[in-house]
Each structure stands twice: as structure tokens, then as C-alpha cells.
């Protein structure tokens, strides 16, 4: 009969093996990157904002990108630690060039004055747009704007935004 430590060890090994076998291969032919080379720029409440490779979160990249056939998330940091995230989700088909709005939940923008800050300014339904001008295996680019509102009632206007990322 096995002692309890051996049983526990075998159980942990089985859980880890099962976890790996449950992962599906998400090879849909689209790029799926942790970080891209490029930049994100915008105006936040009238002040120029630009992603920086020298920011406090640069180990994760100045521009982070996750891309599946129906969802793209772009995350960018400025040198001062502020953060812009753009989440685009197609509700029916694969993402293509064109305009996505927050009217129906396809686009959500987020701004934080510091990535670690608790206060996040999120776009709500009807106050944001993102336009993809390029989506390809090696590049993603476009423009965006949104008004983010925090849980405390504050707001930030993010306008004239653009992104140009080499994958």
C-alpha cells in the first residue's frame, strides 16, 4: 500500500499531465504574439502619449499583442508607467480591416495613469471606435479613440490614437 506522500505526488503529476493534454492547438494561421515591435500613440486629456520600450514594464514589451481569429488585445506602456489597452472582439467572424465600435461591445479601450494603479478608465458602450487599416501575418495598424470612465466617476479622453506594430 502506498503512503500518503506518494499518493499526493502521483496525484499532482496526473493533474499536471491532464492539464497539458487538455490544451488545444490554436493554430489558426494568424499571428499570436507576446510582444511586437512598433508603437502606440494618442492624446490623453490633451497631453501627448507614446509607448516606450524603456518604460517600467519593458520586460513584457512596449507593445503586447494577443491575436486569435476573433480577438486582438493590444497593450502599450509609456515611460512614466501609464498604460493603454485596446481589446477588439468580433462577435461573429474573424477580425478584418474596418471599424469596430463600443456600441455593441466589439471594442473596449482602457487607460491607467499607472499600470499598478487601482483606478482604471474604461470605455463604455457607445463612446469608442477602433479602425484596423492593416491586419496581416507581419503587421497590424490602425487608429482609435475612446472616453474612459472610472468607478469613481472620473474620466479620461483618449483621442487621435494610432498603432503600427510589426509582428
Secondary structure by P-SEA (a helix, b strand, c coil): cccaaaaaaaaaaaaaaaaaaaccccccccccccccccbbbbbcccbbbbbbccccccccccbbbbbcccbbbbbbbcccccbbbbbbbbccccccccccccccccbbbbbbccccccbbbbbccccbbbbbcccccccccccbbbbbbccccbbbbbcbbbbbbcc
